[in-house]
Amino acid sequence: MRKWQLTLGLGALAMLAVLVAPRLLGSVSDADGGLGQPQVVPVAPPVAPDAGPLLLRGGLDHTALSSHPEERFLVFEISAPETLATHRPLDLAIVIDGSGSMSAAGKMNHAREAARQLARTLGPQDTLGLFVFNDAARVVRPVSPLSTPESVDRLVEKVYEGGGTNLHAGLELGGRELLRETAPSREARLVLLSDGKASVGITNPSVTATLAAELAVKGVSISTVGLGLDYDEDALASIADVGGGTYRFVDDSKTLSEVLETEIGRARRVIARDTRVTIALADGVELLDVVGWQTTAAGAHRHALWLGDLSTGDTRRIVARVRTPATGSMAQVATATLDYTHDGGIGTSTLGVAVPVVSGEDSAAVAHPQWAPIAQRAWASAYVEDSTRAYESGDITESQELLREGQAVLTEAAHALAAPALLHEAAELDRTLRAFQQSKPSSPAGRRAIKSTKETLRGSVR
């Protein structure tokens, strides 16, 4: 079975190589390779010592392992409590695609209106910069405090559509200007809006992603918004991933203002920056893949993930598929270390995952009530992602087969784990199934289904 990495990470824009992986339906293989029926038992999740505003918790999807090699899921959850109050002064750069295609469907008019409305949400402690790019990039308004919101009204009327899409130049200009004005005590956020693929200047997506990563390291977080149906969603998602921000698909550009206001609200509530998780595997434990994230090597048996900014109320989940070796009475599986910066300094939390090992058939059957459903949801999403990629390439038959397999993962897990929410999610996939059946991938409805499904998947596994 082919498995694709669900997102792009840390400067890499190509999807990960095809992986061969058996399905796991919430159960552990017995000695003969069969699937045991999981038994859900109440287990209190381990919690790492409090070392800052973020909370790290997690564990294995089962509370015991067999004495034989098997494949299991590690689940880690990083959260920023909603109760933590923060209101950061904001240095905001809005970078707008001004290429000729923005004239279609009134997209530029909606971008102008979004800028006007955003100007009215900023306070005297905030700054705003407006930038536009087509064949080249230019400053419409330098990053500076607002005298009156009406000053933005006049400026955006001077933004016209025409020419190509020099996305790299727009990102570079907006990021450079933000760096000149921001300070460590403030939140520097660049929001990139585009409706097309880079066609002028530097068009290599990996080079642009590298630029985004460099800006993020220097303190500028980058979020991206894709407008319409013609842009490269994988490229924009990757820029947001390495830029430490978020990615959104806006099909109806009338909703752009709402999307941007939500983004600004999150930017004001940032409580942790440069957030990273390093997973150190025990001897003999092998990492097979991480659903929805890309990892980088951080030493022997160590794998690092970049999470970027976290705002109050945010939760990030990491689901890693691992192969455990034959072992004795207690298995040390992995240790996760969470590192980040916050206003109080540097935060670090460490969480070890160890479970007992039970010989014989009884070992198979202890599903963790909290982590097993999360693992199965992520695993099903991997099939849906495969399905979307197959549909996008024109292989409708394979797409339908993979989507049904994803539904089967959710359905079987829902019954085995007594998790009715998974059954509801399996039924929801019928809409995706119909969308892929009724429209050609190249049609407007097909492209809309591809982008919408990819965005939904990112949210479901993260």
C-alpha positions, 0 to 999 in steps of 0.5 A: 500500500502506498503511503504519502507524507501528508504535508511538506516540511522544513524546506522540502516541497516534494512529497515523501517517497512511496512507503509500503505499509500494512493497515493497522486497525487498532489492534496488535499482531499476534505471534502468527501475524493475525489481528487481535481484538483490542480491549479499551482500558482506562489509563491516565495519560502521562504528563511531562513536568511543567516547564513553561506555558506549553503542555506535552503529553502522549504515549503508545496507542496500546498500553502493552506490547507483545514479546514479538516485533510489531508495528504501533503508533506513538502519539504526542500532543502539545497544547497551549492552554486557553486560560493563558492570557496574552495580547501581543503588539503586532507588526503585520505585513500583508503581501498581495498577489497583484498578477493579472489573474487576480482580476477574475471573480473580483478577487482583487476587490475582496483583497482590497476590502480585507485590507481595509477591514484589517486596518480597522482592527489594529490599535495604536501599538500595532503597525501595518505594511502593504506590499504587492507583487506581479512581475516585481514587488513593490511597497504600497505602504511601509510597515508603520503605525496607522494614523487613521484607517482611512489612509489604507482605504486610499492606498488599496485603491491604487493596487491594480492587477496585471503581469505575472506572479513573482511570489518569491520577490513579494515574500522577500520584500515583505519579510525584509521590511518587517525585520526592519521594524519589529522587535523580540517583544512584538509579533511579526506576522507576514500574510501572503495572499496568492491565486496562482503559481510562481511564474516570474523571477525565482520560480523554484518552490524549494528556494522560496520555502528556504527563504520562508524558513530563513525569515522564520528563524529571524522572527517573522512568522509566515501564513499563507492564503490560497485564493481561487482554484489555480494556485499551487496548494502544496507550495503555499502549505510548505511556505506556511509550514516552514514559516511557522504559521498557518495555511488556508484555502479560500474558495469564496474570496468573500470570506477572505476578511474573516480568514484574515481576522482569525489569523490576526487574532491568533497572531496576537495570542502567540505564546510559544515560538520556534516550537520543536519536538525531538523524538528519540527512539529506544534501541531497536525501535524503528521509525516508519513514518510520521503522519502529516509531518516531515522529520529531519535527522537530529542524530542517531535514532533522533528525529526532529519536527518543526511546529512553529508558533503556538497560540493560546488554545492551540493543540498540535498532534504528532502520530508516528508509526514505529516498529518495535523489536522483540523485548523483555518484560518492559519496553522503553519505546521513545522519549519526546522532548519539546523545546520552544521560546516564550516571553519568560525564556526557553521552555523544555519538557521531556516525556518518556514512553514505556509500556509493559510487555506481555507474552502470548495472545493476551498481549494483543488487546489493550488499546489506549482509550485516548491515543488509539482513536487519534492514531487511527484517525491519522492512519485513515487520513493517510489513505484519504491523502493517497486517494486525493493524490491518485484522483489529482493524477487522474487515477480515479479507480485507485482513488476510489479504492483508497478512499474506501480503505480509509473509511474501513479503517475508521469504521473498524476502529470505531467499533473496536474502540467504542469511538462513535465519532470515528464512525461519523467521520467515516460517513462524512467521507461519502461526500468526498467519495461523491465529489471524486466520482462526479467531477473530473480532476481538472474541472473547477469542481474537481480542483475545489475538491482537491484543495478542500480535502487537502486542507481538511486533512491537515487539520485532522492529523495535526 
